[in-house]
Amino acid sequence: MTPAKILVVDDEPGIRLIMEDTLTLDGHQVTAVENGEAALALIANQTFDLALLDLVLPGINGMEVLAALRQQSPDTVVILLTAHASLDTAVKALREGAHDYLFKPCKTIELRQSVRQGLLKRQRILEQRHLLSKLEQHLTELSRLRTLLSEDTESGLAPATPAPDLAQLMTPITAPNSEQGRFLQYGSLIVDFSQHVIILQGHLLELSPTEFNVMAYLASEAPRVVSPQELLREVQGYDSGLWEAREMVRQYIFSIRQKIKEATGLTDTIRTARGIGYTVNS
């Protein structure tokens, strides 16, 4: 991968140093600052390929820096650094154009993977923009030739040629929306299928993979009541008898309810429809 110019904004010296050292070892040119004011001063005069941005900063916060980046340098890929308490803000920021978010402190492998994917995304966007520019140039030349042919025809030098419809030829080239389908929100519950996490009222639920799948499926079908057999089939991938499905799903639901209560104090997020199945309250 081509070395990139990366900005790191974090007020915790240890985290800032680890990220700077890791990305520098990967061959990137890294600039690290400790607050939003310093970040704004840099982006006013420099362009970065990618920015790692802490959401919670003293003074000017991460959302304000993100807004400035989107205005001054829309091609800069932004990866958010967040604690559990600010996950709801991170999700909002993703919808406003950020590429990804990482939990603090993040693992080196997760940092490198997110940076790699972000830079590849930026490269694809720039390549597609270049292709669009070339296409526009060709269409401009085609339009010029059409005008010349039309003038020659009027002079009796060449037969008339139907003019191409430039509007039909111009097919927009856009970057794929990698965030499409990533999130599912139902009330105060947010499912992030990419990070494989569920957030309820701003709290991260510490769920096992199967529990995540159970909760995600209930949220995707809500407010419809889902039977234990359907839930087991969709989550575990096999059909079973009603009694077996009830017993297995009951254990999952009990565990999820306990974890929801520990994280949020809520006791009514999953509702039981007696004799039918389960659903998620909004």
Buried (B, 14 or more C-beta within 10 A) or exposed (E): EEBBBBBBBBBBEEBBEBBBEBBBEBEBEBBBBBBBBBBBEBBEEEEBBBBBBBBBBEEBBBBBBBEBBBEEBEEBBBBBBBBBEBBBBBBBBBEEBBBBBBBBBBEBEEBBEBBEBBBEBBBEBEEBBEEBEEBEEEBEEBBEEBEEBBEBEEEEEEEEEEEEEEEEEEEEBEEEEEBEEBBBEBBBBBBBBEBEBBBBBBBBBEBEEBBBBBBBBBBBBBEEBBBBBBBBBBBBEEEBEEEEBBEBBEEBBEBBBEBBEEBBEBEEBBBEEEEEBBBBBE
